[in-house]
Amino acid sequence: MSTPRKSTLRNRSYDVVIVGAGSLGVPTAMALSGMGVKTLVLDGRPSPGQGENKAAIGGIRATHSDPAKITACLRSLRIVSTWQQTHGDDLEWLKGGYLFPVYREQDRQALLSLLPIQRKYGLKVDFIDTASVGELVPGIATEGLLGGHYSPDDGSASPLLCTNAFYRRACALGAHFRFNETVDRVIVAGGRAHAVRTAAGETIPCGVVINAAGATAQDLCARSGVGLPVVAEAHEAGITEPVARLFSCMVVDIRPAEGSKNFYFYQSARGQVVFCITPEPPILKADRRETSTFLPQVATRLVELLPRLRNLRVRRTWRGLYPMTPDASPVVGWDCAVEGLFHVAGMCGQGFMLGPGLAETIAREVSGKTTAEDEIILKGFDLNRDFCGTEFLK
Ligand SMILES: Cc1cc2nc3c(=O)[nH]c(=O)nc-3n(C[C@H](O)[C@H](O)[C@H](O)COP(=O)(O)OP(=O)(O)OC[C@H]3O[C@@H](n4cnc5c(N)ncnc54)[C@H](O)[C@@H]3O)c2cc1C
């Protein structure tokens, strides 16, 4: 096993160049600038959050079973839920909780078995009875319902509002952003990242390069002669017209059905029902064109689970990409071969919820000032792991 090539910040024109102004790049720039680190963010798109960030449906849960994800997302929840009070921007935060309604004994056992580790890392979670599930989601199908796993402190927010608020804050703290600037490659010499070269041919020297390029993080690496275990996986989502409040929690139905592994939906702060499905088998391609099969497939599942949604009108559907790793957990850390190259990649279906919390850890690691909590996160997302396990609530 090779040792990650750490780097100290050097006095370059920029201490850090971040490739990608998305769910991770923007809050990372905010955290670095808050620590006085001279930071430049480059993005090939015209404004912040225009990559997979805007494909996210807005779910933020700390309800995982992996300590690294729990720790980072608890922090994200703190940041997002207090943002309006602290900084004034409305992020459409809604503390509706996450509910996993359970219809199969095997799922009940699996979710019950997660409670001890979830509670150990500070989550307020419980297994609730069928009547309580019905109170949270009036009209939910009750045939075979065994109860549900419920975490009241989770919630949702608007990915675009969040990223734009973090962007404005990062700028106010001194971060520089350049849009419509694609990075062609990281320039490596003598085993160390020295600079990035843009597609326009400009070389920008820096002490550290952070690869936060989302679903194309592996392409940037390939052009730079570096390997990274991230592939793009296509996922679709949709949104309805706004209606009076029916329920507030994110509902995650973990039962498989033909063509899907699970599906999930919630009613946003604006009253729109937002929904997503996890295709099975996975669609391993970087294709953002939405399909005509998604809506009938997801609508059947939605109406079966919650028949009162049947007359809701769908406004639009879209497709985005999960930057997937083999074990569905992110890779966050120094490259093993190239000193000064730090990967913040492979966020899978959780980059929006991980972003703000993870960003603080990244900023401290790059500045050499990590806390014990950061070490839990960095250990869990270590690039040097074996990628064998997969979290149950991945
Ligand atoms: C349908 C769907 C629903 C989802 N729902 C949720 C959810 O509810 N909650 C959640 O937490 N996550 C969700 N996700 C996942 C989430 O969107 C991603 O995990 C997250 O956006 C990834 O963040 P990122 O910063 O790695 O990538 P991005 O946000 O895509 O940012 C990467 C940026 O890098 C830029 N870039 C790439 N290459 C280059 C280059 N060479 N030069 C310059 N710029 C470059 C891109 O333009 C982009 O802006 C969902 C995803 C999809 C598709």
Ligand as a Chemical Component Dictionary entry (heavy atoms), coordinates in Angstrom:
data_LIG
# 
_chem_comp.id                   LIG 
_chem_comp.type                 NON-POLYMER 
_chem_comp.pdbx_formal_charge   0 
_chem_comp.three_letter_code    LIG 
# 
loop_
_chem_comp_atom.comp_id 
_chem_comp_atom.atom_id 
_chem_comp_atom.alt_atom_id 
_chem_comp_atom.type_symbol 
_chem_comp_atom.charge 
_chem_comp_atom.model_Cartn_x 
_chem_comp_atom.model_Cartn_y 
_chem_comp_atom.model_Cartn_z 
_chem_comp_atom.pdbx_ordinal 
LIG C1  C1  C 0 -30.984 12.786 -9.635  1  
LIG C2  C2  C 0 -30.001 13.070 -8.529  2  
LIG C3  C3  C 0 -30.468 13.310 -7.245  3  
LIG C4  C4  C 0 -29.574 13.565 -6.207  4  
LIG N1  N1  N 0 -30.052 13.853 -4.953  5  
LIG C5  C5  C 0 -29.184 14.121 -3.951  6  
LIG C6  C6  C 0 -29.637 14.459 -2.661  7  
LIG O1  O1  O 0 -30.853 14.546 -2.410  8  
LIG N2  N2  N 0 -28.715 14.699 -1.688  9  
LIG C7  C7  C 0 -27.383 14.627 -1.930  10 
LIG O2  O2  O 0 -26.596 14.817 -1.007  11 
LIG N3  N3  N 0 -26.909 14.338 -3.154  12 
LIG C8  C8  C 0 -27.769 14.069 -4.170  13 
LIG N4  N4  N 0 -27.293 13.776 -5.410  14 
LIG C9  C9  C 0 -25.846 13.615 -5.602  15 
LIG C10 C10 C 0 -25.147 14.950 -5.756  16 
LIG O3  O3  O 0 -25.761 15.705 -6.770  17 
LIG C11 C11 C 0 -23.680 14.711 -6.079  18 
LIG O4  O4  O 0 -23.104 13.763 -5.204  19 
LIG C12 C12 C 0 -22.889 16.002 -5.916  20 
LIG O5  O5  O 0 -23.481 17.059 -6.624  21 
LIG C13 C13 C 0 -21.446 15.813 -6.361  22 
LIG O6  O6  O 0 -20.751 16.965 -5.985  23 
LIG P1  P1  P 0 -19.370 17.340 -6.662  24 
LIG O7  O7  O 0 -18.955 18.643 -6.111  25 
LIG O8  O8  O 0 -18.470 16.172 -6.566  26 
LIG O9  O9  O 0 -19.756 17.485 -8.209  27 
LIG P2  P2  P 0 -20.517 18.731 -9.001  28 
LIG O10 O10 O 0 -21.499 19.349 -8.096  29 
LIG O11 O11 O 0 -20.914 18.156 -10.269 30 
LIG O12 O12 O 0 -19.307 19.738 -9.158  31 
LIG C14 C14 C 0 -18.233 19.440 -10.020 32 
LIG C15 C15 C 0 -17.942 20.698 -10.825 33 
LIG O13 O13 O 0 -16.712 20.496 -11.507 34 
LIG C16 C16 C 0 -16.785 21.126 -12.742 35 
LIG N5  N5  N 0 -15.749 20.500 -13.581 36 
LIG C17 C17 C 0 -15.633 19.202 -13.907 37 
LIG N6  N6  N 0 -14.518 18.983 -14.602 38 
LIG C18 C18 C 0 -13.913 20.184 -14.723 39 
LIG C19 C19 C 0 -12.716 20.618 -15.336 40 
LIG N7  N7  N 0 -11.897 19.771 -15.968 41 
LIG N8  N8  N 0 -12.398 21.934 -15.298 42 
LIG C20 C20 C 0 -13.215 22.825 -14.660 43 
LIG N9  N9  N 0 -14.363 22.454 -14.054 44 
LIG C21 C21 C 0 -14.687 21.165 -14.082 45 
LIG C22 C22 C 0 -18.216 20.880 -13.209 46 
LIG O14 O14 O 0 -18.615 21.856 -14.167 47 
LIG C23 C23 C 0 -18.978 20.990 -11.888 48 
LIG O15 O15 O 0 -19.511 22.271 -11.688 49 
LIG C24 C24 C 0 -28.177 13.549 -6.470  50 
LIG C25 C25 C 0 -27.722 13.334 -7.773  51 
LIG C26 C26 C 0 -28.613 13.111 -8.801  52 
LIG C27 C27 C 0 -28.090 12.872 -10.187 53 
# 
loop_
_chem_comp_bond.comp_id 
_chem_comp_bond.atom_id_1 
_chem_comp_bond.atom_id_2 
_chem_comp_bond.value_order 
_chem_comp_bond.pdbx_ordinal 
LIG C1  C2  SING 1  
LIG C2  C3  SING 2  
LIG C2  C26 DOUB 3  
LIG C3  C4  DOUB 4  
LIG C4  N1  SING 5  
LIG C4  C24 SING 6  
LIG N1  C5  DOUB 7  
LIG C5  C6  SING 8  
LIG C5  C8  SING 9  
LIG C6  O1  DOUB 10 
LIG C6  N2  SING 11 
LIG N2  C7  SING 12 
LIG C7  O2  DOUB 13 
LIG C7  N3  SING 14 
LIG N3  C8  DOUB 15 
LIG C8  N4  SING 16 
LIG N4  C9  SING 17 
LIG N4  C24 SING 18 
LIG C9  C10 SING 19 
LIG C10 O3  SING 20 
LIG C10 C11 SING 21 
LIG C11 O4  SING 22 
LIG C11 C12 SING 23 
LIG C12 O5  SING 24 
LIG C12 C13 SING 25 
LIG C13 O6  SING 26 
LIG O6  P1  SING 27 
LIG P1  O7  DOUB 28 
LIG P1  O8  SING 29 
LIG P1  O9  SING 30 
LIG O9  P2  SING 31 
LIG P2  O10 DOUB 32 
LIG P2  O11 SING 33 
LIG P2  O12 SING 34 
LIG O12 C14 SING 35 
LIG C14 C15 SING 36 
LIG C15 O13 SING 37 
LIG C15 C23 SING 38 
LIG O13 C16 SING 39 
LIG C16 N5  SING 40 
LIG C16 C22 SING 41 
LIG N5  C17 SING 42 
LIG N5  C21 SING 43 
LIG C17 N6  DOUB 44 
LIG N6  C18 SING 45 
LIG C18 C19 SING 46 
LIG C18 C21 DOUB 47 
LIG C19 N7  SING 48 
LIG C19 N8  DOUB 49 
LIG N8  C20 SING 50 
LIG C20 N9  DOUB 51 
LIG N9  C21 SING 52 
LIG C22 O14 SING 53 
LIG C22 C23 SING 54 
LIG C23 O15 SING 55 
LIG C24 C25 DOUB 56 
LIG C25 C26 SING 57 
LIG C26 C27 SING 58 
# 
